[in-house]
Amino acid sequence: MSNFTFIETEIPGVFLIETKVYGDERGYFAETYKEPDFRAAGLDYRFVQDNQSLSRRGVLRGLHFQRNYPQAKLVRVLRGEVFDVAVDLRGGSETYGRWVGAVLSAENRRQLMIPRGFAHGFLVLSEEAEFAYKCDEVYHPGDEGGIAWDDPDIGVRWPDAGEIVLSEKDKHHPTLAESGVRF
């Protein structure tokens, strides 16, 4: 019996994952990844790098991708709450340019499985959020790409988190139409 519920989103290949939690007066225990369960659900990834970040309310990281070494990502929140977004950049996809988003939090313990060929980003909704993700390809600094977080053609409906805080790099990403990126 699996400790995971795999819910396919409206974009094929992107899954919202709910995790069973076992708790008592001592606290709780939960599996966050188990290769045989993921493989049985059709999510056959070999993760090679784990990343973690801490951000304050209003920080928006994204929308990021790697051009030549795309990454599949399994993302979750360890502390706090974020609105997590994946944008389909797969050239032959019927959902190219569409996005899917979900609230991920330490409380709901949901995860999002994002396959290769997507831009990814998140907005911090809580005072702080600690965010973790597993990647199936190592990070290559010179291979970074990005799409404007507020591209009107994509139309992500970001929730209100107060003032949006962006890195200098994220302030200058092109729109999807300007970039022409397709995987």
C-alpha positions, -999 to 999 in steps of 0.1 A, spaced: 0 0 0 14 34 -11 18 63 13 11 87 -17 -19 98 -36 -9 110 -71 -33 135 -87 -27 144 -123 -34 181 -130 -50 196 -161 -15 196 -177 -5 160 -185 27 149 -167 23 174 -138 12 157 -106 0 171 -72 11 145 -46 -5 141 -13 15 122 14 1 101 42 12 114 76 14 92 107 12 112 139 9 108 176 17 128 208 54 126 198 50 143 164 47 128 130 64 107 104 59 108 66 76 94 36 83 122 11 97 101 -17 98 63 -24 111 53 -58 89 21 -62 57 40 -54 66 69 -78 76 44 -106 43 25 -101 25 58 -107 44 63 -139 68 88 -124 101 72 -132 128 97 -123 164 93 -111 170 123 -88 206 135 -87 205 168 -68 185 182 -38 181 220 -34 167 241 -5 159 278 -2 146 302 24 126 332 13 105 359 29 69 369 21 65 383 -14 96 368 -28 88 354 -63 115 331 -77 110 323 -114 99 314 -139 131 294 -144 143 266 -166 176 252 -180 180 253 -218 202 224 -227 200 203 -195 163 205 -185 153 193 -150 123 174 -137 116 186 -102 98 172 -72 90 203 -50 77 207 -15 76 232 14 93 224 47 82 255 65 56 282 55 35 284 24 40 291 -13 21 293 -45 40 270 -69 37 273 -107 47 252 -137 45 265 -172 44 240 -201 73 248 -226 71 214 -245 70 223 -281 47 195 -293 23 198 -263 -13 207 -266 -9 227 -234 22 247 -245 22 281 -228 -4 270 -202 3 270 -165 -8 250 -134 -4 262 -98 -10 249 -63 -6 261 -28 21 240 -11 27 243 26 43 226 56 8 221 69 -7 204 38 25 185 30 16 185 -7 43 182 -34 43 190 -71 60 168 -96 71 189 -126 85 170 -156 113 182 -179 102 209 -204 86 233 -179 94 267 -165 90 267 -127 85 294 -101 69 301 -67 56 330 -46 60 330 -9 27 336 9 38 332 45 62 354 65 90 329 55 91 297 35 117 270 34 114 252 0 130 220 -11 133 202 -44 147 171 -59 161 174 -95 168 147 -121 196 168 -136 224 188 -120 223 226 -121 244 242 -149 249 279 -141 255 290 -177 224 271 -189 197 292 -171 167 306 -188 136 324 -177 102 337 -187 87 369 -173 66 360 -142 39 385 -153 38 375 -190 2 385 -199 -1 357 -226 6 330 -199 -16 348 -174 -6 332 -141 -30 343 -114 -6 349 -86 -23 353 -52 -18 385 -32 13 384 -11 19 421 -8 49 437 -26 65 413 -51 103 409 -45 123 398 -75 160 392 -81 177 415 -107 178 386 -131 141 378 -127 131 414 -134 145 411 -169 132 378 -183 115 380 -217 79 369 -224 74 335 -238 67 349 -272 99 370 -271 120 340 -260 104 315 -284 116 287 -261 104 252 -268 116 219 -255 
